[in-house]
Amino acid sequence: MFPRLGTSQYEIIKKIGAGGTASVHLAVDTNSGYLVAIKSIFKNVSDNNPEILDKFLIEANIYLMLSHPNIVNLNNFLLHNENGAHLIMEYIEGQPLDEYIFNVTGPIPSEVTIAMMKDILAAIGYAHNKRIAIPGYEGVLHLDIKPSNILISRNGEVKIIDYGISQGTKEQRGEKLMGSPMYMAPEQLDINDELNAQTDIYALGVLLHQMITGETPYPRASSKEELFDYIKTKSLKRIDKIYPAADKRIQVIIDKATQKKPINRYKSCNDFLKDLEAI
């Protein structure tokens, strides 16, 4: 069943995605004729969890204030008591990076990986340094960087999506463990640890590893606890052990980005980018 929007401006075509708290539908903006993606928070979720609705409102404000060619644009925001809350986003015709790896490339050639990572690092670094008029948001941490949150358009453009669990660089951390375990930094697994730009940098290192090898970096775990132990105590598998043709110079960059202690990682996305550009 399609969500009720409380307006006739958008004509929903089909569902294109769903998560634990929200769904995403493809629609056409009848005023402009352009396709849009509508992210709608589930009505029962927003009714029973005011804090999730508050986070959804913050996500809308983040998108409004982040203006970068590699971050998806917000076109409109709808909030109606009887119809729920909806983000009207630009529609990117293409596929998520994980599907791109699986369906198109397998391991992505080094020169293509580096070109994509330049755009990804530029976008995430821009958000890290973008002050937003929300308490604690002197910059924006993504905290859910993973291939499914990176869209590759048909003409090869990279777009970052889903700031749903983000937080401000000076914001106090929430009490719930949130994120996608395979891409979470060690400190993200401990609710008592502080999060900062290095938390995103760790996820970017894991992402780089997957782009180069075509596979996730940790072995298949039998439980979440086992995966958490891998992340906290074991290094990522060497890229040339997974994909022998991998450029070994990239291994050094992955190693620095995914150090267990945040202080030992790149200080910024720009530092990460400089090492990639040196290759």
N, C-alpha and C positions, 0 to 999 in steps of 0.2 A: 504493500500500500504506500502510495506517495505521501510525503509530508504535506500538511496544509501550511501555506505560506502567508495567507491573509492578503494576497495581492494577485492580480491577474497579469502582472508584468512578466512573470517567468512561467514558461510552459515546460513542465518536466517531461523528459523523454524516457529515461531509464535510470535504474540504480547502477552505479559504477564502483561502489565501495562501501564498506561498513566496518566499524570497530566496536569496542565495548560500550561506548557512550554516544556515538554519533554515526550517521550514514552520509554518503555522498552520492548526489544524483547529477546526471547530465541534464541540462535544460537550455532553452533558448530564451534570450532576453527579447521579448516582443517589441520593445522600443527601438533597440539597435539592430536586431537581427543576428547578434553574435551569440555563439555558444558560451555557456558559463557552467561552472561546477558549483553545486550548492551543498555545503556542509551543514547538516541539521543535527542538533543535539536531540537525542531521544526524549520525548515528552515526559515519560515516567522518570527518567534520570534527572531532568531539570526540576521537576516537581518535588522529588524526594531528596535531592542533593543540592541545596543552594550554593555550596562551595564550588561545585562543578560548573554551574551556570556562571558564577562570578569569574571562574577561570576562562570560560568561553568568551565572556565580555572582554577580559584582558587580552585574549588571543586576537580578538577583532581589533582592539586598539594597537596591538603590536603590528599587525599587518598594515593598518592605516599609516603608521609612522615609519615603517621600514620601506624605503624606496630604493630598490636595487634591481638591476636587470636579471639577476639570478635568484631572486626571491619572488614567489608567485604574488600577484597583485590582488588586493581586496577591492571589489567593485561596489559592494553595498552590504549593509547589515540590517537584518529584520528581527525585531523582537516584539512579539505579541503574547499576551498572557494566555490566550486560547490557542495559539498556533505555534508556540515554541520559539526557538531562536535559530537563526540561519545566517551563515556567512556566504555571500555571493562572490565567488572567486573567478578569476580568469581561467578559462579552460585551456589546458595544454594538451594538444593532440600528440600523443606519443605513448611512452610506457615508462613505468618505474625502472630504476637502474637494475634491480634484481632480475626483473623479467628481461631487460635488455641483455644482461650477461647470459642468462639461461637460453634465450631464444635467438640472439643475434651473434654475440661475439665469443662466448666462453671467456677465457682470460683476455682482458683488453690489452692490445699492444701498448707498450710503454709510452710512446709519443702521444697516443690518444688519451691514455690514463692521465698523463701529466697535464694535458690541455684541459681535460674535464676537472681535475683537481684544482687547477688554478682558479677556475670559476667558482668552484665550491668553497675553497678557502677564502676567496675574495668576499663572497656573500656572508659566510659565517663570521669572518673577521670584521666586516662592516657592522653586523648586528652586535658583536661584542663591544664595539666602540660607539654605538648609537644611543644617546641619552633619550629616554622616553618619559613623558609627563605622567609617570606612575611611580608611587613611592618605591624606592629600592632599585629602579630600573635605570641606573647610570649606563647600563649596557644590557644586552639580552643574550642569555645562554639558551641554546636550543634544547639540549639534553635528550634528544631522541634522534640523533643522526644515524641513519641506516639506509641501505639501498632503496627500500620501499618509500622513503620520504624524499627521494631525489628523482625528479622526472626528467626524462630525456625526450625532447620534442623530435618531431620527424626531421627537422633540419639540423639536429644535433645540439640545440641549446639546452643548457642545464638550468633547472628550476628547483629551488628548495621549498618544501612544503611542511606543514604540520608543526606549528609552534604551540601545540595544545598543552604540553607539560613544561614549557619553558619557564624560566624564572629570571628575575633581575640579578645583575652581578652583585648588588648590595642587598638583595632581598634575603630574609631569613628562610632557610630551607623548610619545606613542608614536612609533616610527620609521616607521610606515606612513601614507601619505596616505589618509584615510578621510573619507567624506561623499558627498553628492550634488552633483556639480559646479555645477549651475545655481543652487544656493542657498548655495554656500560663499563665505565672505568671502575677500578677497585674501590675508590672512595664513594662512588655512587651506590655501591652495595651496602654501605654502612650508614644508616640514617643519622648517625651522630657526626659524620664528617661533613666539612664544608665543601661546596661545589664552586668551581670557578672556570675560567676560560680553558684551563688545562683539562677539564673534564670533557669538554667538546673535542679538544685536540686528540685525546686518547681515542675517541670514537672515530675521528677522521683517520687516524692511523690504522684502525681496524678496517675501515672502509677502503683505504688504499690497498691494504693486503688482499682484500676480497676482489678488488678490481683487477689486480695483477695476476692473481691465481685462479680466479673464477670460483673459489670456494670460501666458505666461512672458515675462520682461522683456528677455532678450537674443535677438538674431536667431539663427536656426538656424545652428549652426556646422558646418563640414565635418569638424572633428576636435576632440578634447579640448583640444589645444594652442591652437586658435583660440578656443575658448570661454574658456580660462584667460586669454588675452590680452584678451578683452572685459572680463572681470571685473576684471583688474588695471588696465586703462587707460581704460575707457569707462564713462560714466554710464549708468544704466538709461534706456531710452527714455521720453520724457515721456508721462505717462498719458493726456493729452488728445489725443495723436497716435494713440494706439491706440483710445481710447474717448472721443469728443468730449464726452460728457455727464459725464465724471468730474469730481468736485469738486476744483478746483485747490488748495484749501487743504490737501488731503491730500498733494499733490506736495511741499510744503515738509517735511512729516514724513518722507516716503520719502527725500528728499534727505539729511536729517540722519542717518537710521538707516543709510544705505548709503554713507556717506563712505568713501573708500578707506583712510584712516588711522583705526585704532580710536579714537585719542584725540579725534577730531573727531565721533564718534557720540554718541548718548545715553549717559549714564553708567550708566543702569540702566533696567530695564523700567518702573519707576515714573515716571521722567522721560518716557519714551516715552508712557506712558499719560496723563500730565497734558496733553500736547499734543493727544492724541486727544480727551480729555474737553473741552478748550477748544472744539473744533469742535461 
